[in-house]
Amino acid sequence: MGHRDIPVLETGRLVLRGPEATDYPDFKATFASYRSRFMGGPLNPYEAWMLYAAEIGHWEIRGFGMWMIHLRDTGETVGMAGGWFPAKWPEREIAWIIWPDKAGKGYALEATHKVRDHFFTAANWDGAVSYIDPKNLDSIRLAERLGCTKDHEAPSIDGSDAVYRHPSPATLKSGQIRDGIELEIGHYRDPLFKPKGMPID
């Protein structure tokens, strides 16, 4: 799969497209910020450039990767979500990051639900994990809302991350987890809905 063959995925509020050169400034700003502390950041400009090149190259090497999340109404980017499987990763990962000023609106939930569905149906993945820093409570909450459970037996990347295993494709087909996720996404789309408590992605 070449870079230009990256499928476009759409949800109620979002359009997911492969990363382009024009998306780089938002990526660079996020990975230079404190928000990237759980993903190896903050990064200097050279490190951010190399990681972004890896995001694009991952599609060429693996045939899957991270999509840039665009708002359907405005076209602006709000983050990334997709698959990640660089060298030394024990298993294929589903990952996400939302730009600092776009958090708390349910974009990560909506985008990650869509990309997981794509991987489990169109790409025929038989499962996936998410590697999360134990201190990254927002991402842990999001993984749990996606139906993930902590896998204490699975190998981690370097021993310092927790492994959250996604429900199997068969489990997601059964509907209960999927229905709960789609109900929550629907709440975020409703302008009358105001989430309570701490900001969540």
Secondary structure, DSSP 8 states (H G I E B T S, - for coil): --GGG---EE-SSEEEE---GGGHHHHHHHHTSGGGGGGT-S--HHHHHHHHHHHHHHHHHHS--EEEEEETTT--EEEEEEEE--TT-SS-EEEEEE-GGGTTSSHHHHHHHHHHHHHHHTS-----EEEE-TT-HHHHHHHHHTT-EE-SSS--SSSSSEEEE---HHHHHTSHHHHHHHHHHHHHHSTT----SS---
